[in-house]
Amino acid sequence: MKTIIALFATAIISLNAAASPVADMMYRASVNLGAVKKHYDESGNLLATSKYVSDAALPLPVIKKLMKKCPDHQIRLVREFEAEGNTTYIITLESEMGYKVVRCTGTSYAVLQSLDKN
């Protein structure tokens, strides 16, 4: 759980650092290397790596969980995070009614955000 909180905090820090053109490079929280992004803490320790993957790259337990929890949704975007040997997927789903952002592993599922189309 601490790893996931650290990932979200790092993502927020990197977005804030990228949004400010005068941001000091010391506070930059991530380095983009092609398709793989590495996330560091302020001390320079590697927290996680992330990359966009296709829905075909999702493991079978994750696909089964998505089919069970949200059968009427289509996968729009998948981001894979690897931290401390664990792989977590942040998946954006779309249905006729709206969008969902979910965090999914082979054993867990959580809705992070929901947005109606209306």
Secondary structure, DSSP 8 states (H G I E B T S, - for coil): -HHHHHHHHHHHHHHHHHH-TT--GGG--EEEETTEEEEE-TTS-EEEEEEEE-GGGS-HHHHHHHHHH-TT-EEEEEEEEEETTEEEEEEEEE-SSEEEEEEE-SS-EEEEEEEE--
